Amino acid sequence: MPDRPDVVVFDVLETLLDLDPLAARLEEVGQPAAVLAPWFLRFQRDAMALTLAGDEAVFEPVARQAMRTETQHTLSEAGIDHVLAGFATLPAFDDAAPALRTLSQAGVTVACLTVGSADNTRRFLDGAGLAEFVDHVVTAQMAGVWKPHPKIYHVTAEQLHTPIERMALVAVHAWDCHGAKRAGALTGWCSRLEGEPGDVFLPADVTGENLVDVADKLLRLPERPAT
């Protein structure tokens, strides 16, 4: 059984913050709400493809291009601006604040690993009422690669001044947990989004139906004996 982590790092989009309100913004600019899911998947795929090709994937340009493609170039740049502006007002899932609070009160360092900029992410977290529980924000731009490249998890551990085996990543994406575990981190997977993790991914160290359950299970891991 792995040791209890000193640092817990949360994925942000779809793990802490709910993307569903962006569907209403799509409708406000004349697009169907159903565009949201394929656009976000295209956005992630294109960013991963750029990483695999050896290029840097920057959040806004990749998100904008994915939106142009997914809407078959029927959405104006002003319309894309309107949709992307919604990221600043996304609400947190109900289980986010209790999970972050539980870890913070237990003396665990809490961080976020995000594909956006650090400043924008802090605004998201502040607007969603989560900023008070988050000690650090680490971004893909700091690593120069997109998740799940191993480098991003190692850079995160370096930024947080912890050995990677003392760090846990928490996400609702099994592929993200797989990448972190392959890099040497602990992992906590929440089934809220995907239901089942799938046989192709390494099993997470702890799993739960919500983030509070995941946080509790991470805290129940045995503490490393004092040396």
GUKOL-647260 format. One record per atom (N, C-alpha, C, O): residue in three letters; x, y, z. Coordinates in steps of 0.2 Angstrom, whole numbers, plus 5000, padded with zeros to 4 digits. Layout:
REM residues N
ALAXYZ;...
***
This chain:
REM residues 227
MET500449945000;MET500050005000;MET500450065000;MET500950075004;PRO500350114996;PRO500750174996;PRO500650215002;PRO500150215005;ASP501150265003;ASP501150305009;ASP500650365007;ASP500550385001;ARG500450395012;ARG499950455012;ARG500350515009;ARG500950525011;PRO500050545004;PRO500450595000;PRO500550665005;PRO500150675009;ASP501050695003;ASP501150765007;ASP500850815003;ASP500650875005;VAL500750804996;VAL500450854991;VAL499950824987;VAL500050764985;VAL499350854987;VAL498850834982;VAL498650884977;VAL498550944978;VAL498750864971;VAL498650904965;VAL498050894961;VAL497850834960;PHE497550934960;PHE496950924957;PHE496950954950;PHE497251004948;ASP496750914945;ASP496550934938;ASP495950984939;ASP495650984945;VAL495851034935;VAL495451084936;VAL494751074932;VAL494251064934;LEU494851074925;LEU494251074921;LEU493951004921;LEU494250954919;GLU493251004923;GLU492850944923;GLU492950904930;GLU492550864932;THR493550924933;THR493650894940;THR493450934945;THR493050914949;LEU493651004945;LEU493451054950;LEU492851094947;LEU492451114951;LEU492951114941;LEU492451164938;LEU492051134933;LEU492251084929;ASP491451144933;ASP490851124929;ASP490851164922;ASP490751224922;LEU490951124917;LEU490951154910;LEU490251174907;LEU490151204902;ASP489751144910;ASP489051144907;ASP488851214906;ASP488451224901;PRO488951264910;PRO488651334908;PRO488951354902;PRO488651404899;LEU489451334899;LEU489751354893;LEU489251334887;LEU489251374882;ALA488851284888;ALA488351264883;ALA487851324882;ALA487651334876;ALA487651364888;ALA487151414887;ALA487451474883;ALA487151504879;ARG488151484884;ARG488451534880;ARG488551514873;ARG488451564868;LEU488551454871;LEU488551434864;LEU487851444861;LEU487851474855;GLU487351434865;GLU486651454862;GLU486551524861;GLU486251544857;GLU486851564866;GLU486851634865;GLU487151664859;GLU486951724857;VAL487651624856;VAL487951654850;VAL487751614844;VAL488051604838;GLY487151574844;GLY486851544839;GLY487051474837;GLY486951444832;GLN487451444842;GLN487651374841;GLN487251324846;GLN487051344851;PRO487151264843;PRO486851214848;PRO487251194854;PRO487851194854;ALA486951184860;ALA487251174866;ALA487651104865;ALA488151094869;ALA487451064861;ALA487750994860;ALA488451004857;ALA488850954857;VAL488651064855;VAL489351074852;VAL489851074858;VAL490451054857;LEU489651084864;LEU490151094870;LEU490551024870;LEU491151034871;ALA490250964871;ALA490650904872;ALA491150894866;ALA491750884868;PRO490950894860;PRO491450874855;PRO491950934854;PRO492550914852;TRP491750994855;TRP492251044855;TRP492851034861;TRP493451044859;PHE492551024867;PHE493051014872;PHE493550954871;PHE494150954872;LEU493250904868;LEU493650844866;LEU494150854861;LEU494750834861;ARG493950894856;ARG494350914850;ARG494950954853;ARG495550944851;PHE494751004857;PHE495251044860;PHE495751004864;PHE496351024863;GLN495550954868;GLN496050914872;GLN496450874867;GLN497050874867;ARG496150844862;ARG496550804857;ARG497050844853;ARG497550824852;ASP496850904851;ASP497250944847;ASP497850964851;ASP498450974849;ALA497750984857;ALA498351004862;ALA498750944863;ALA499450954863;MET498550884864;MET498950824865;MET499350814858;MET499950794859;ALA499050824853;ALA499350804846;ALA499950854845;ALA500450834843;LEU499850914847;LEU500350964847;LEU500950944851;LEU501550954850;THR500850924857;THR501350904862;THR501650844859;THR502350834859;LEU501350794856;LEU501650734853;LEU502150754848;LEU502650724846;ALA501950804844;ALA502350834838;ALA502950874841;ALA503350894836;GLY502950884847;GLY503550924850;GLY503450994850;GLY503951034851;ASP502751014849;ASP502651094849;ASP502251104856;ASP501951064859;GLU502251174858;GLU501951194864;GLU501251204862;GLU501051234857;ALA500751184866;ALA500051194866;ALA499851244870;ALA499851234876;VAL499651304868;VAL499451364872;VAL498651364872;VAL498351354867;PHE498351374878;PHE497651364879;PHE497251394874;PHE496851364871;GLU497251464874;GLU496751504870;GLU496851494863;GLU496351484860;PRO497451494860;PRO497451484853;PRO497151414851;PRO496851404846;VAL497351364855;VAL497051294853;VAL496351284854;VAL495951254850;ALA496051314859;ALA495351314861;ALA494951354855;ALA494451334853;ARG495251414853;ARG494951444848;ARG494951414841;ARG494451404838;GLN495451374839;GLN495451344833;GLN495051284833;GLN494651264828;ALA495051244839;ALA494551194840;ALA493851214839;ALA493451174836;MET493651274841;MET492951304841;MET492851314834;MET492251304831;ARG493251344830;ARG493151364823;ARG493051294819;ARG492551294815;THR493451244820;THR493351184817;THR492651154819;THR492351124814;GLU492551144825;GLU491951114827;GLU491351144825;GLU490851104824;THR491351204824;THR490751244822;THR490751254814;THR490351294812;GLN491151224811;GLN491251224804;GLN491351294801;GLN491051314796;HIS491651334805;HIS491851404804;HIS491251454803;HIS491251494799;THR490751434807;THR490151474806;THR490051524812;THR489651564813;LEU490551514817;LEU490551564823;LEU491051614822;LEU491651604820;SER490851674823;SER491251734823;SER491851734828;SER491751704833;GLU492351774827;GLU492851784833;GLU492551814839;GLU492751794844;ALA492051854838;ALA491751884844;ALA491351834847;ALA491251834853;GLY491051794844;GLY490651734847;GLY491051694851;GLY490951664856;ILE491651674848;ILE492151634851;ILE492351664858;ILE492451634863;ASP492451734857;ASP492651774863;ASP492151764869;ASP492351754875;HIS491551764867;HIS490951764872;HIS490951694875;HIS490851694881;VAL491051644871;VAL491051574874;VAL491651564879;VAL491651544885;LEU492251584877;LEU492851574881;LEU492851624887;LEU493151604892;ALA492551674887;ALA492451724893;ALA492051684898;ALA492151704904;GLY491751634896;GLY491351594901;GLY491751554906;GLY491551534912;PHE492351544904;PHE492851504908;PHE492951544915;PHE493051514920;ALA492951604915;ALA493051644921;ALA492451644926;ALA492551664932;THR491951614924;THR491351614929;THR491051544930;THR490551534932;LEU491451494928;LEU491251424929;LEU491151414936;LEU491551434940;PRO490651374938;PRO490551354945;PRO490951294947;PRO491051254942;ALA491051284953;ALA491351224956;ALA490851174957;ALA490251184958;PHE491051114956;PHE490551054958;PHE490451054965;PHE490951074969;ASP489951024967;ASP489751024975;ASP490250994979;ASP490351014985;ASP490650944976;ASP491050904980;ASP491750934980;ASP492250914984;ALA491850994977;ALA492551024976;ALA492751054982;ALA493351034985;ALA492451104985;ALA492651134991;ALA492751094997;ALA493251095000;PRO492251044998;PRO492351005004;PRO492950965004;PRO493250955009;ALA493150934998;ALA493750894997;ALA494350934998;ALA494850915001;LEU494350994995;LEU494951034996;LEU495051055003;LEU495551055006;ARG494451075006;ARG494551095013;ARG494751035018;ARG495151045022;THR494550975017;THR494750925020;THR495450915020;THR495750895025;LEU495750915014;LEU496450905013;LEU496850965016;LEU497350945020;SER496651025015;SER496951085018;SER497051075026;SER497551095029;GLN496451065029;GLN496451055036;GLN496851005039;GLN496951005045;ALA496950955035;ALA497350895037;ALA498150915036;ALA498550865038;GLY498250975034;GLY498950985033;GLY499350975027;GLY499950975026;VAL498850945022;VAL499150925015;VAL499250995011;VAL498751035011;THR499750995007;THR499851055002;THR499351034997;THR499350984994;VAL498951084995;VAL498451074989;VAL498651114984;VAL498751174984;ALA498651084978;ALA498851124972;ALA498351104966;ALA497951064966;CYS498451144961;CYS498051134954;CYS498551124949;CYS499051164948;LEU498451084944;LEU498751074938;LEU498351084932;LEU497851044931;THR498451134929;THR497951164924;THR498251174917;THR498951184916;VAL497851174912;VAL498151184905;VAL498051264903;VAL498351284899;GLY497751304908;GLY497651374907;GLY498251414910;GLY498751384912;SER498251474910;SER498751514913;SER498651514920;SER498051504923;ALA499151534924;ALA499051534931;ALA498651584934;ALA498151574938;ASP498651644930;ASP498251704932;ASP497451684931;ASP497051704935;ASN497351664925;ASN496651644923;ASN496351594928;ASN495851594930;THR496851544930;THR496551484934;THR496451514941;THR495951494944;ARG496851564943;ARG496751584950;ARG496051624950;ARG495651624955;ARG495951664944;ARG495251694944;ARG494651644944;ARG494151654947;PHE494751594940;PHE494251534940;PHE494151514947;PHE493551504949;LEU494651494951;LEU494651474957;LEU494351514962;LEU493951504967;ASP494551584961;ASP494251634966;ASP493451644965;ASP493051644969;GLY493251644958;GLY492551654957;GLY492151594959;GLY491551604960;ALA492451534959;ALA492151474961;ALA492151464969;ALA491851414971;GLY492451504972;GLY492551494980;GLY493051444982;GLY492951414987;LEU493551434978;LEU494051374979;LEU494751404981;LEU495151364984;ALA494851464979;ALA495551494980;ALA495851484987;ALA496451474988;GLU495451494992;GLU495651494999;GLU495951425001;GLU496351425006;PHE495851374997;PHE496051304999;PHE496651284995;PHE496951234996;VAL496851324990;VAL497351304985;VAL497951344986;VAL498051404986;ASP498551304988;ASP499151334989;ASP499551354983;ASP499951404983;HIS499551314978;HIS499951334972;HIS499551314966;HIS499051274966;VAL499751344960;VAL499451334954;VAL500051314949;VAL500451364948;VAL500051264946;VAL500551244941;VAL500151234934;VAL499651204934;THR500551254929;THR500251254922;THR500651214917;THR501251204918;ALA500251194912;ALA500651164907;ALA501151204903;ALA501651184901;GLN501051274903;GLN501551314901;GLN502151314904;GLN502751324901;MET502151304911;MET502751294915;MET503151234912;MET503851234912;ALA502851184910;ALA503151124908;ALA503351124901;ALA503751084898;GLY502951164897;GLY503051164890;GLY502751104886;GLY502751094880;VAL502351064890;VAL501951004887;VAL501251004890;VAL501151034895;TRP500850964887;TRP500150954889;TRP500150884892;TRP500550834891;LYS499650874897;LYS499550814900;LYS499350764894;LYS498950784890;PRO499450704895;PRO499850664900;PRO500550654899;PRO500850594901;HIS500950694896;HIS501650684895;HIS501950684902;HIS501750724906;PRO502450634903;PRO502750624909;PRO503050694912;PRO503050704918;LYS503350734908;LYS503650794910;LYS503250834914;LYS503450864919;ILE502650844912;ILE502150884916;ILE502050874923;ILE502050914928;TYR502050804925;TYR501950784932;TYR502650794936;TYR502650804941;HIS503250784932;HIS503850794935;HIS503950864937;HIS504250884942;VAL503750904932;VAL503850984933;VAL503451004939;VAL503651044943;THR502850974939;THR502350994945;THR502650974951;THR502651014956;ALA502950914952;ALA503250894958;ALA503850944960;ALA503950964966;GLU504250964955;GLU504851004956;GLU504551074958;GLU504851104963;GLN504051104955;GLN503751164957;GLN503451164964;GLN503551214968;LEU503251104966;LEU502951104973;LEU503451074978;LEU503351064984;HIS504151064976;HIS504651044980;HIS504550984984;HIS504650974990;THR504350934980;THR504150864983;THR504350814979;THR504350824973;PRO504650754981;PRO504750704977;PRO504050674974;PRO503550684977;ILE504150654968;ILE503550644964;ILE503150584967;ILE502550584967;GLU503450534971;GLU503150484974;GLU502750504980;GLU502350474983;ARG502850574983;ARG502550594988;ARG501950644986;ARG501650674990;MET501850644980;MET501250684977;MET500750644974;MET500850594971;ALA500150664975;ALA499550624972;ALA499150674967;ALA499050734968;LEU498950644961;LEU498550684956;LEU497850664957;LEU497750594957;VAL497350704957;VAL496650684958;VAL496350714951;VAL496350774950;ALA495950674948;ALA495650694942;ALA495050644941;ALA494950594944;VAL494550674936;VAL493950634934;VAL494150594928;VAL493750554925;HIS494750604925;HIS494950574919;HIS495450514920;HIS495950524923;ALA495250454918;ALA495650404919;ALA496350404916;ALA496850384918;TRP496350434910;TRP496950444906;TRP497450494910;TRP498050484909;ASP497150544913;ASP497650584917;ASP497950554923;ASP498550554924;CYS497550514926;CYS497850474932;CYS498350424929;CYS498850414933;HIS498150394924;HIS498650344920;HIS499350374919;HIS499850354921;GLY499350434916;GLY499950474915;GLY500350494921;GLY500950484921;ALA499950514926;ALA500250534932;ALA500650474936;ALA501150474938;LYS500250414936;LYS500550354939;LYS501150324935;LYS501550304938;ARG501050334928;ARG501650304924;ARG502250354926;ARG502850324925;ALA502150414928;ALA502750464929;ALA502950454936;ALA503450474938;GLY502650414941;GLY502850394947;GLY502450424953;GLY502650424959;ALA501950464951;ALA501450494956;ALA500950444959;ALA500850394956;LEU500650464965;LEU500050434967;LEU499450454963;LEU499550514960;THR498950424963;THR498350444959;THR497650434963;THR497650384967;GLY497250484962;GLY496550474965;GLY496050484959;GLY496050544957;TRP495650434958;TRP495150444952;TRP494450444955;TRP494250404959;CYS494150504952;CYS493450514954;CYS492950484948;CYS493050504943;SER492450444950;SER492050414944;SER491550464942;SER491150434938;ARG491450524944;ARG490850564943;ARG490750574935;ARG490150574933;LEU491250574931;LEU491250594924;LEU491150524920;LEU490750524916;GLU491650474921;GLU491750424917;GLU491350354919;GLU491250314915;GLY491150354925;GLY490850294928;GLY491350234929;GLY491350214935;GLU491650214924;GLU492150164925;GLU492850184922;GLU492850214917;PRO493350164925;PRO494050184923;PRO494250154916;PRO494650184912;GLY494050094915;GLY494250064909;GLY494850014910;GLY495350034914;ASP494849964906;ASP495449914907;ASP496149934904;ASP496649914906;VAL496049984899;VAL496750004896;VAL497150054900;VAL497750064899;PHE496850074906;PHE497250124910;PHE497450084917;PHE497150044919;LEU498050114919;LEU498250084926;LEU497750104931;LEU497550164931;PRO497650064936;PRO497150074941;PRO497450134946;PRO498050134947;ALA497050174948;ALA497250234952;ALA497350194959;ALA497050144961;ASP497750234963;ASP497850214970;ASP497250214974;ASP497150164978;VAL496850264973;VAL496150264977;VAL495650284972;VAL495850324967;THR495050264973;THR494550284969;THR493950304973;THR493850284979;GLY493450344970;GLY492850364974;GLY492350394969;GLY492450414964;GLU491750394972;GLU491150414968;GLU491150494968;GLU490850524963;ASN491550524972;ASN491550594972;ASN492250614975;ASN492650574978;LEU492350684975;LEU493050704977;LEU493150704984;LEU493750694986;VAL492650704988;VAL492750704995;VAL492950634997;VAL493350625001;ASP492650584994;ASP492750514995;ASP493550504993;ASP493850464997;VAL493750524988;VAL494450524985;VAL494950554991;VAL495450524992;ALA494750614993;ALA495150644998;ALA495250605004;ALA495750605007;ASP494650585007;ASP494650545013;ASP495150485012;ASP495450465017;LYS495050445006;LYS495450385005;LYS496150405005;LYS496650365007;LEU496350455002;LEU497050475002;LEU497350495009;LEU497850475010;LEU496950525013;LEU497150535020;LEU497150475024;LEU497550475029;ARG496850425022;ARG496850365026;ARG497450315024;ARG497550265027;LEU497750335019;LEU498350295017;LEU498850295023;LEU498950355026;PRO499250245024;PRO499750255030;PRO500250305029;PRO500550315024;GLU500350335035;GLU500850395035;GLU501550365035;GLU501650305038;ARG502050395032;ARG502750365031;ARG503050375038;ARG502950425042;PRO503350315041;PRO503650325047;PRO504250375048;PRO504550385043;ALA504250415054;ALA504750465055;ALA505450425054;ALA505550375057;THR505950465052;THR506650435051;THR507050485055;THR507650465056;
***
